[in-house]
Structure formats: structure tokens, C-alpha cells
Amino acid sequence: MAFELPPLPYDYSALEPAIDTQTMQIHHDKHHAAYVTNLNNALQGLTQFNGMTIEDILRHITGVPENIRTAVRNNGGGHANHAMFWQIMKPNGGGEPTGALANAISSTFGSFDQFKTTFNDNGMKRFGSGWTWLVIDQQGKLQALSTANQDSPLMDGMFPIMGNDVWEHAYYLKYQNRRQEYLSAWWSVINWEEIARRFQQGMSAH
């Protein structure tokens, strides 16, 4: 039951100009593919993980044998994070959320603009590589936070609704050191329908 690289739900060039074609090709075909390969290698021969989703494995990361736990944390996190990342973007995306998600964001952060500022600030303040997130926490509340490297909020009992990749491989070819510019441009390709679906999925688990 090996994990597989999910296909992109759109063309490599579909998110231009926010995310350039070459970055999408390398990010999906090389970086994400490597996480999948390394995850499968780490879990090889361990039948107790057969049939488990990567989300389930990350939720129970402390149950993964210690000698492969770091490899599963890094590569399993990378696989789960990126599998979500491709889905929460789309061509001609952007705008603002509606319905229950919009209400939850406003009541938690004061306004959608305040949320955007917080989300981007968390991405800017993440030193080195990592992700900036909107999650449902253990209490069933929205929370904005960031994680290092490929760490997944799932490992801390939280459910990721949306996240932006602030590893340099996600933006360096186009934006070089201008992470803020990338963070700002990213809002134009967001797939709010998918994020709202994830929000409902996460809330129904509470």
C-alpha cells in the first residue's frame, strides 16, 4: 500500500502570474515526489501502517518506531502538506470566503483583512523553512499559526484548513528573497470552495 504522488488538479501554468510554471513543475514533480518516495522507503515492510492514511499516521506520530519517526515526520508531513496545498489553489481563484467559514474567520480575527494580515505575518516571521496555517484547534476553534519545516498541525491534534508553503522552493525562482510579495500574490489563487469544504470536514469531527 505505497503512497502515491497526487496529480496536479490544473496545468503547471494555471496559477500564473502568482506562481510561475517552472516553480510548479519543480515543486510538484521533484519536491513533492521526493517526499512520497522517501516516505514509502521509510515505511517499507511495516505492515502495521497498511491501509492508514497519511493523516492518520501523522496524528499518531508518537506510535511510529523511533528509528524512522523523523523520516516519517518530515516526508509524511511534506506529503500531507503538499497534497492539501495543490487542492486549496485554483486558476482565477481569490476573493473572500463566504458562509460559515467567513463568519468564523470574522468572529475569530475581527475581519477577513485582519486574518490575512495575521496569516501573512506568521509566514514572514517563520524563520527558515515552514508553513503558515489556518487550523481548527483541539477546542474546535480557528487558530492561525506557523510550523517549522514540514511539520503538520495534525501531529498536535489540530486540523489544517489552509496553509501556505514558505519554503524557498515554493517561491524563489520568481520572487527570490521577496517572501512578502509571494505571500501577498498567493491570495489571488486561493480556492475558497475547497477550504470551506475542509472547514466543514474539520468542524464535523468536533
Secondary structure, 3 states (H helix, E strand, C coil): CCCCCCCCCCCCCCCCCCCCHHHHHHHHHHHHHHHHHHHHHHHCCCHHHCCCCHHHHHHCHHHCCHHHHHHHHHHHHHHHHHHHHHHCECCCCCCCCCHHHHHHHHHHHCCHHHHHHHHHHHHHHCCCCEEEEEEECCCCCEEEEEEECCCCHHHHCCEEEEEEECCHHHCHHHHCCCHHHHHHHHHHHECHHHHHHHHHHHHHCC
